[in-house]
C-alpha cells in the first residue's frame, strides 16, 4: 500500500471523490503542513498553526496509480485559487499536492504543466506542490463526514464546488 496527501479546501469535500474508487483502502481527513503537533480543528480554523485541511489516501498502486489520483485531484479543485476553495477561505483551505518522493514530485509537476498548457482555465494554475509533512488525523466527527451527515455535506457542496466541477470538468 502507498499513501497520497492532497489538500483542496474543506476536507469533508475531498473524501467522497476518492473513497469509492477501486484500489482505495481508506481516506482520512486531517491536517498537515503546519508547525503545531496534533492540532485540533479549532486550532487549524484559527489560522495560527500553518496547517492545511487535507486528506490522506491509502491505496494499492497495483490497482490505481499515483498519476490517476493526481488527475482525480485536479478535478475536485479550483487550481487557480491559491487562498481557499469555493466558500472556504484562508490558508487552511489552500490547494496543495503533498509529495513524498521525487517520482511523485515529477508526476505532480508534469500534471500541473499539462493542465496549465491545456488553457482550460483563464487564470494561472497556482496549486502548490510541497514535500509531505507530518499528517495528523482530524477528530472522529470529521471522518466519513459525507456518509454520516449527508444533508450538511450537500450544503457544503452547494458552496460552488459542484457547479465549478461541472463547468470545467464534465
C-alpha positions, 0 to 999 in steps of 0.5 A: 500500500502507498499513501497520497496527501492532497489538500483542496479546501474543506476536507469533508469535500475531498473524501467522497471523490476518492473513497469509492474508487477501486484500489482505495483502502481508506481516506482520512481527513486531517491536517498537515503542513503546519508547525503545531503537533496534533492540532485540533480543528479549532486550532487549524480554523484559527489560522495560527498553526500553518496547517492545511485541511487535507486528506490522506489516501491509502491505496494499492498502486497495483490497482490505481496509480499515483498519476490517476489520483493526481488527475482525480485531484485536479478535478475536485479543485479550483487550481487557480485559487491559491487562498481557499476553495469555493466558500472556504477561505484562508490558508487552511483551505489552500490547494496543495499536492503533498509529495513524498518522493521525487517520482511523485514530485515529477508526476505532480509537476508534469500534471500541473504543466499539462493542465496549465498548457491545456488553457482550460482555465483563464487564470494561472494554475497556482496549486502548490506542490510541497514535500509531505509533512507530518499528517495528523488525523482530524477528530472522529466527527470529521471522518466519513463526514459525507456518509454520516451527515449527508444533508450538511455535506450537500450544503457544503457542496452547494458552496460552488464546488459542484457547479465549478466541477461541472463547468470545467470538468464534465 
